[in-house]
Amino acid sequence: MKRNTWQREAVREALDGTEGFISAQALHSSLHASGSPIGLATVYRALGDLASSGEADSLQSPEGEALYRACSTTGHHHHLICRNCGRTVEIAADEVEAWAQRTAAEHGFTQAAHVVDIFGLCADCTVLFAAENR
């Protein structure tokens, strides 16, 4: 178990106060704006530790950037993420779970793990984009 340093606690609190997913750089900027002297490398390290311990969700944006969010569900889960506003919905995906295990077994793999995140437009942003494109 990782030590609970003031830096890790500051990152955890900042993440808890953030709506949706955020990059390490954006979280670092937010911490600095509130007067924290924490370094960017420390923010990256703390976010990685929080993700490893299950206290934060981590995903890769369509552009390849790592994004983090305080985890509201324990255990394995997947996300629907709006590409426009960042709204995130945690979803169960039993069919994906079965497919992943079956596919791994068919190829002789064991202890398979996977990440599935679905990016699209939420209902509000879909309406917004439809109105803008009339």
Stockholm file with secondary structure:
# STOCKHOLM 1.0

chainA/1-134         MKRNTWQREAVREALDGTEGFISAQALHSSLHASGSPIGLATVYRALGDLASSGEADSLQSPEGEALYRACSTTGHHHHLICRNCGRTVEIAADEVEAWAQRTAAEHGFTQAAHVVDIFGLCADCTVLFAAENR
#=GR chainA/1-134 SS CCCCCHHHHHHHHHHHTSCSCEEHHHHHHHHHHTTCCCCHHHHHHHHHHHHHTTSEEEEECTTSCEEEEECCSCSSCEEEEETTTCCEEEECCHHHHHHHHHHHHHTTCCSCCCCCEEEECCHHHHHHHHHHTC
#=GC SS_cons         CCCCCHHHHHHHHHHHTSCSCEEHHHHHHHHHHTTCCCCHHHHHHHHHHHHHTTSEEEEECTTSCEEEEECCSCSSCEEEEETTTCCEEEECCHHHHHHHHHHHHHTTCCSCCCCCEEEECCHHHHHHHHHHTC
//
